[in-house]
Amino acid sequence: MLKRKIVPIALPIGLASEIDMLVKEGEFQSRNEALKFGARLVVMMLRRTHERAEDYAYEEIKEGIIRGKRAYVS
């Protein structure tokens, strides 16, 4: 099992509400899932260590939006 670190965060009310709406709409199963998804995107974009992975992630996100499929993050 992957070791995990709990990282408490405070979000502006508007951003938290947007995340809650994504969860309610079924895009994510929980706030936690949405935040992990976002954290991975930030690291991938800013580190640019895996350009191909970034391109792949972008295409997956774009396809997901077009198809309206749910995002699942472990």
N, C-alpha and C positions, 0 to 999 in steps of 0.2 A: 504494500500500500504506500502511496506517495505521502511523504511528510508534508504537512501544511502548517502555515503560520497564520494566525488570526490577525487581521489588520483592521482595526476599527476606523471608520471614516465618517466625516460629517459632510453632507452634501447640501447645496442650496435647495430650498423647498421646491423650486421649479424643476430642477434636474431630477430630484427624487420622485416627483410626480410623473415626470415623463417616463422614468424607469418603471414605475408602478403601472402606468398605462401599457407599456410594452408587455409586462407580465400578464396583465388582465386580458390583453388581446391575444395572448398565447405565443408571442414571439420568444419568450423565455419562460422557464418553469418557475423561476424565483428571482428576487433581486440579486441574490448571491451569484446566480448563473450569469445574469446580465453584466454584473460588475467584473466577473472573471473574464468574460468575453472582451469587454472594453479594455481591461488591463493588458490582456494579451495583444490586442491591436496596438496599443500605445507602445509597448516594448518593441514589437515587430517594426513599427513605423520609425521610431526614433533610433533604434540600434542599427537598423538596416543591415543586420548580419546575414539575413537570408533573403536576398532580393527575390529569388524564385518563390520562396514561401510567401513573401508579401504579395507578389503578383497572384499567386494561387489563392490566398486569403481574400484578396480584393475581388477576384472573379467569383469565388464561392459566395461572398456577401452579395455581390451584384446579382448573381443567379438566384440566390435565396429571396432577395427583394422582388425580383421579377416573377418568380414562381409563387411567392407568398408562403414559402415553407418555413417551418420553425427552426430556430437555431438551437442546437444542443451543445453544451460545453461541459466537459468533465473537469 
